[in-house]
Amino acid sequence: MASIISAGTSAGTAIAISGDTTGNLAFQTQAGANTITVPNATGNVMVSGNMPIFRAIANATQTVSINSTTKATCFGTVQWDTASCWSVANNRYTPNVAGYYQITAAMQWGTGWAIGSDIVYIYIVKNGTYSSSSTATMTSDKYVATQYPSSSVGGLMYCNGTTDYIEVYLEAGGASGTRTTYVDNRYDYFSIAMIRTA
């Protein structure tokens, strides 16, 4: 059980309070049909107003040198950024609430590839450093004649809410030259959603 604050619908019973000694608190309608329980635990109560969510899509192509890791600068159309954490100038997202974030990114590439040998990569990187704890695992796709190559990545990362920032990096593996991304809003995106507080 828990100490309960219950809301009624008639005069004299609009608020009813009953208590116990568990240390838990519950808010409910007086009929008990809808209940929210706050456990006896340390932490922040998270609501939509303080859980940052962001999504951007590519609005331009980007050319990268073969076998060179390059920061993605093509996510120029922001669909939503509830906490205004996206920097257009730096092409990075700096969450302003400490916690754990689900991050995903994907990119489709254009033509000019060597069939069956060229390969594409995408990385999610925290604070500009490649390491097992700050870089999400990427997926890759070899180019075949019937498709444009694409790559996608997703993972959970902790951000401290002040200095930590997230960027997307691209890489194309092949013999030589450059490769260019392809703009398609179905396949080119960068999204971040807070899962829970620290």
Summary of the structure (lengths in Angstrom):
residues: 198
radius of gyration: 23.3
end to end distance: 26.7
largest distance: 79.7
contacts: 585
relative contact order: 0.24
helix: 2%
strand: 47%
